[in-house]
Amino acid sequence: METTIQGRLPMKLLLDEMYAGLKEYFETLGWEVLTAQEAGLQGAKDKDVADYARSNNMLLITQDQKPAELAELTGVKYVLISNAMIAKIADDKIREKYPSIKKGGHR
């Protein structure tokens, strides 16, 4: 199954090193995925990772600010997954799953 962005051209994902463990999840969601390790980019400079994504028309998924900024400067599609984003998602899921739980002080 090919996944498209806004109904346009099929796009593959490039998972930066720290997100290699998410490959199967993205594949289950229908994405074609390559990890930085599979692309021979383990330990590579951030610029090389962004360049690889650009050269191969891939969307970069990263947690690091620098490759995200380099992607922005060079026109590479990317998603920066920040700790704040993860915390917000977790907070939303807690509220959804356990609506009776109140945020509270320490015990």
Beta strands, then each sheet from edge to edge (+ up, - down):
strand 1: 12-15
strand 2: 33-35
strand 3: 58-62
strand 4: 78-80
sheet 1: 2+ 1+ 3+ 4+
end
